[in-house]
Amino acid sequence: MAADREGATAALRRRCAGARGDAQERSANSVQTISVVYDHLRILVEFVCFVPLRAPEQVFVQ
């Protein structure tokens, strides 16, 4: 019975670790997607309006 409990606990730990890894991966993908969209919009505005815009790291890191 103790072995069953230990096996269930180990399975739960593996499942939780996998869920954390998935959440971190989704978060990283979201940040990358936002960065790509920002870059494309910035290029479009610069091209249409002839207005140079700052890169996102210059806007947010001060």
MODELLER restraints for C-alpha pairs under 7 A, 6 or more apart:
rsr = mdl.restraints
at = mdl.atoms
rsr.add(forms.Gaussian(group=physical.xy_distance, feature=features.Distance(at['CA:42:A'], at['CA:53:A']), mean=6.63, stdev=0.5))
rsr.add(forms.Gaussian(group=physical.xy_distance, feature=features.Distance(at['CA:46:A'], at['CA:52:A']), mean=5.43, stdev=0.5))
rsr.add(forms.Gaussian(group=physical.xy_distance, feature=features.Distance(at['CA:46:A'], at['CA:53:A']), mean=6.75, stdev=0.5))
